[in-house]
Amino acid sequence: MKNWTLALSALSLLSGLSSSARADDALKAAVAASHRTPAFVARDAWRHPVETLRFMGITPGMTVVEISPGGGWYTEILAPYLRDKGQLILAASDPASSSEYARRGAERLKKKLDAQPTIYDKVKLGVFEPPAKLSYAPAGSVDLVLTFRNVHNWAAEGEPVTKAVFQSMYDALKPGGVLGVVDHRLPPNRQFDPKFESGYVHVAYVLRMAQSAGFKLLDQSEINANPKDTADHPGGVWALPPTYTNKDKDRARFDAIGESDRMTLKFVKP
């Protein structure tokens, strides 16, 4: 009986390892897929999508929200990875927004999804226009919320907006659900900019906003760290690639730095 119990335990362990390996292979396949925009692929060396999503604990059967997907850099990876067994929800700009910029962004995203239905046909669109419109997922329905380089934008709108967004992410998650945050990191000894004009954010600010909503810090990683980034560039973080807000001025220097130094934080809803 004892030997039989040990054998069953070993089989269960092997099955778990096999499932994990298959999920990891599927993630690598999504990153390597041919549908990805070549200019996006060029950023992989700085954004480490496999390592970042692995750190966040993603699996193919999850319901995942991507907040403010922008041009769809991560969407191109998440959509095929989750298509068969999970669900991807994009918390995106309101197509009926009073902001022309937001309406154009919503239209571009919709065109992108419609152009490749075999990849994006199961993606759901939710409205994300803080602080008033945050109806992107039913309460308690989500396993994982991801936001990449967005906190500084909310912070620039004021602390009440940031708190409202973090609360919406907390509310959308199931108990035990995870929030993954990546953003441009301001060194802790650098003076806090109340207007967030540089695009860099203190880790302490993100922790405070997350904890005010009820999140607990689960883990943090240096996957997206860049020690070459001094975070004090004319034009802020946008001086660095891929934006180059200063155009050709000091471009070689910014190329040598690469993309920004970034925090990578993982929170849990208790």
Secondary structure as GFF3:
##gff-version 3
##sequence-region A 1 270
A	DSSP	alpha_helix	2	32	.	.	.	ID=ss1
A	DSSP	alpha_helix	38	41	.	.	.	ID=ss2
A	DSSP	alpha_helix	44	47	.	.	.	ID=ss3
A	DSSP	alpha_helix	49	56	.	.	.	ID=ss4
A	DSSP	beta_strand	63	67	.	.	.	ID=ss5
A	DSSP	alpha_helix	75	82	.	.	.	ID=ss6
A	DSSP	beta_strand	87	92	.	.	.	ID=ss7
A	DSSP	alpha_helix	100	115	.	.	.	ID=ss8
A	DSSP	alpha_helix	117	120	.	.	.	ID=ss9
A	DSSP	beta_strand	124	127	.	.	.	ID=ss10
A	DSSP	beta_strand	142	148	.	.	.	ID=ss11
A	DSSP	alpha_helix	151	156	.	.	.	ID=ss12
A	DSSP	alpha_helix	159	172	.	.	.	ID=ss13
A	DSSP	beta_strand	173	184	.	.	.	ID=ss14
A	DSSP	alpha_helix	203	213	.	.	.	ID=ss15
A	DSSP	beta_strand	216	221	.	.	.	ID=ss16
A	DSSP	three_ten_helix	236	239	.	.	.	ID=ss17
A	DSSP	alpha_helix	251	257	.	.	.	ID=ss18
A	DSSP	beta_strand	262	268	.	.	.	ID=ss19
###
